[in-house]
Amino acid sequence: MMRTRLLLAAAFLCAATTVDAHAQSDNYPNRPVTVIMPFAGGSASDVITRILLDRMSKTLGQPFVVDNRPGAGGNTGTAAAAKVTPDGYTLLVSSSGPLAANKTLFKSLPYEPEKDFTPVSLFAVMPNIVVVNSKLPPKTLSEFIGYAKAHPKQLNYGSVGVGSSQHLAGAFFDQLAGVELVHVPYRNIAQYTPDFIAGQVPIGFQLLPNVSALLQSGDARPLAVTSDKRMTALPDVPTAEEAGLKGYQTGAWFALLGPAGMPKPIVDKLYAAMSEALKDPEVRKRLTEQGAEPSSPGPEHLKKFIASETIKQRDIIKNAGVEPM
């Protein structure tokens, strides 16, 4: 009899908890939502995230408050988001570094990318652009590969740090093209730009916001974009495959997630609001101006994508001989 009562009590508690969770999901969101951003304010990731969240807030009727927590290549903020209550009121926007590459770049992480988060969706992909100083002879990607092979270990390319999307794009280029470029890491893009213009570091595998001024001034020549289709912002620049280098797809990508255990009804609401935002012509225009290609393939795709990207980045990093930090 006692066992029966305990089982009934447990069943009642479980049902009550389920009803309460559904009630919270039905009312979600009824207060502001915090979104942890593991990079500095004003960065490309911060700018495109705010464009998306501003539009999502109009759909959901509550503001999204960005909480910038940079540090350790994005690990600091990403780890913080793994520890919050999974009620949908603290979310995470993270990227290819913290969610994929850093698993190999760091000896250990304070979170597990594939287990500690509830995926909502990708929302933007930012291809790298292969650029050279306009004073260099090569006019096409094929010509550049030939030029680089003729000058092994003599051509420098810059990035904003070891393990950045620009660094790994350069390392992957070496591996696919069979060339030997020299990586020069900088603390930020402002330090790299003068050296690029002067010709000391005349190569880049950069995101559009980092080189748009150089392209406009004529100091940089774009040779290819590292995506499977041409960028909206640079329609005249061929993809790497069109330019003769097959399989060369790299870049940064950005995704919205919650902590593990976030209820599916909340995920569904967030994904619906994201999808609506990315259909807005003004949002799409603003994102493509930043060099980001909008995309919202959903939770299941993001889960599989993180797993595949982790393997891809692991192989690039190990083949490049980068030592874990």
N, C-alpha and C positions, 0 to 999 in steps of 0.2 A: 504493500500500500504506500509506504513512504517513498519507495523507488518510483512508483507511478506519479506521485505528487511532484517529485523533483523533476521528472521528465516533462510533466505538464507545465511546470513553472519555467523550465528552460525553454520550452517551445514558445510559451507566451512572451518571454523576454526577447527571444529571437524575432518573433513576429513584430513586437513593438518597436524593436530597433530598426527593422526593415521599413516599417511604416514611417518612422521618424526620418530615416534616410531619404525616403521618397518625398516626404513633405519638404525637407530641406532642398532637395533637387528641384521640386516644383517651383519653389520660391526663389531659386538661384538666378541671378545674384540680387540680394536685397541690401547690399552695402558695397563700398568700393573694393576692388580686387587689386592686390599687390602683385606685380610681376617682377621677379628678380632677374636682373640683366647682369651677367658676369663679366661685362666689359665696361669701359669708361663712357661717360656721357659724351656725346658728340662723335663717337666712333661710327663707322658705317653700319655696324650691327645695331647700335642704339638708334640711329636715325630711321632705318627701315622698320624697326620694331615699333617705334612710336607712330609711324604712318599707319601701320596695321591696327594697333590698339586703339587709336583715336577713332577709327571707323567702327571697330567692334563695340566700343562703348556706346555708340549711338544706337546700335541694334539691341544691346542688352540693357540699356538704361542705367548703367552705373559706370563711373570712371575707372580706368585702369591706371594705377599709380606705379611708375617704373622705379625700381629700387636698384641703382647701379652698385654692384659689388665686384669690382675688378680685382684681379690678383691670381698669380700662379697659372697663367695661361687660361684663365676662365674656370679653374678648378674651385676657387674659393666660393664664388657665388653659386655654382652648380651644386656643390656639396651642401650649402646652406638650404637650398630648395628641396633636397632629398629628405630633410629632417622635419619639415613642417606638417601640420595637420592636413590630411587629404580631403579638405572640405571645399576645395575650389577657390578659396579666397587668397591663397598664395600660390602663384604659378611660376613657371620658369620659361624664359626664352634662352635657348643655348644653341651651340653651333657645332660644326664639324670637329673643332679642336677638343673641347671638353667631352663631347659625346662619342668620339671615335678615335682620333689620333692620339689623344693624351693617354689612352690606356697602354700604348706602347712607349710613348715619349717619357712617361714618368714611371719610376720603379714601383710606385703604389699610388692609388687614388683613394680619397676618403669617401668614395661612393662607387656604386656599380652601375654604369650607364644603362645596361640592358635589364636591370632588375629593380632599381630604386625609383623609377619614374613611370608615370602613366602617360603614354603618348597621345597627343591630340592630332598634330599634323605638321608636316613641313609647310612653310609658307613662302619661302624665297630661296632661290639658288643664285649665287653670284659667281659666274665663271671668271677665271683668270684671263688676262689679256697678255699675250706675248708681245712685249715692246722692246725696241732697240733704240739707242741714240740715233737720231736722224743723220748723223755724220758717218755712221758705219756704212760700209758698202752694201750689205744685203738688203734687197727690196722685197723678198718673199721668204716664207718660212723654209722652203727647200734650200734657197741660197744661204740662209743663216745657218742651217745644219751643216752645209758644206764648209762654210766659213769657220764654224766652231770646230769642226774636225781638223781643219788646217791649222788651228791655233789652240791646241789642247792646253788646259789649265792656264790660259792667258786672258780669258774673258770673265769678268766679274758680274754677278747678278746680286741685286739687293733685296732684302726682305725686312719685315718688322720684327724678326726674331726667329730663333731656332724653333722649328715645329709649326710656324705660322703657315697659312695656306699658300703664301707666296714661296716660302722655302720648300715645302713639299712638292709644289708644282714644278719648281726648278729641278729638284731631285728626280722626280718622275720623268721629266723631260730628258735628263741625262740618260736615264735607264732605257727609255724608248728610242731615243734618237742616236744613242751610241756616242755621245759627246762627253767632254769633261769640262764643265763650267766650274767657277769658283764662287761659293756662297759667301756673301758679306752681310752679316746680320746687323741691323740698326735698332735703336731703342724705339724710334718712331719714324714716320714717313717724312717728317720735316727735315730730319738729318740726311735721309737718303737722296732727296730730290736734288740738292746742289751738286752732289757727286755724280748723279746721273747726267745732269746737264753738262758738267765739266768733262764727262767722258771717262772718269775714273771707274765708275760702276755702270757701264753702258747698257746693261740688260735688265729686264724686269719681267716677272710673271705676276702682274699686279691686278688688283681689283680696280674697277673703273674710277671710284672716287679718288684713289691715290694718284692717278695719272691723267685725269681729265684735263687739268690745266696744261700739262705737258703736251697732250695731243692737240689742244687748241692753239698752243703757241708754236707748234711745229717742232719742238725739241725732241719729241718721241714719235717713232713710226710704229704703228700697230701691224703685226704680221699675222696674227691669228687669235681666235678666242677658243677657250678650252671647253666648249660645250658641244652637245650633239646637234644644235642648230644655231644659226646666227643670232647675236644679241640684238634686241630691239633697239638699243641705244647706238649700236654700231653696225647697221645693216650692210655696209660695204666691206666689212672685214670678214674674211672667210673663217670657217671653223678649222681646227687643226687637221681634221680628216680631209676636208676639201683642199687644204694646202699640202696634203701629202703625208701626214703623220697619223696613222690609224691608232685608235684606242686611247688617244690622249684627251681624256676628260677629267678635269680637276676644278677646284674652286671651293668657295665657302658656301655653306648652306645653313639655314636657320629654321628652328622648329619650336613649337609651343608644346610644353609638357606640364604635368602636375606631378606631385609626389605619388609614390606607389599606393594603390588602394583608392584612388579618386573614383567616385561613383560614375558609372556609365552614363546616366542621364545628364550629368554635368559635362562630361566629355562631349556628349552629343550636342548640347547647347553651345559649347565653345566652338566646336567644329562647324556647326551651322552658321554661327556668327562670323567665323573666319571666312568660310566659303562665300558668304554674302559680301563681305568686305572686299575680297579679291576679285569679285565680279564688277565692282564699282570702277567705272572708267577713270575717274580721277585718282583713285588709289593705285590702279595699275600704271597710270602715267607717272605718278610720283615715284613709284618703286623702280620702274624701268629707267627713269632719269638717274637713279642712283646706281645703275648697273645690275639691278636685281631682277630676276625673272620670276614672276608670281607663280605659285604652285600650291595646291591644297589636296593632295592625294589621300589624306585620311590617316586614322590611327594605325591600322594594320600595316599599311605601306611604310609608315615611319618606323614601326618596330622592326620590320625586315630590313629597311634601309640602314638603320643604325648598325645592325649586325653585319651587313655586307660591307659598309664603309669602314667598320673597325678592322675587318680582315684586309681590305684594300690598303688602308693607311699603314697597317702593321707591316705589310710586305714592302711598301715603298720605304718606310723608315729603316727597316732592317737591311734592305738592299743598299741603302745609302750609307750604312754604317754609323747611324746616329746613336750615340750612347744615351741610355735612359737617364733622366735627371733625378 
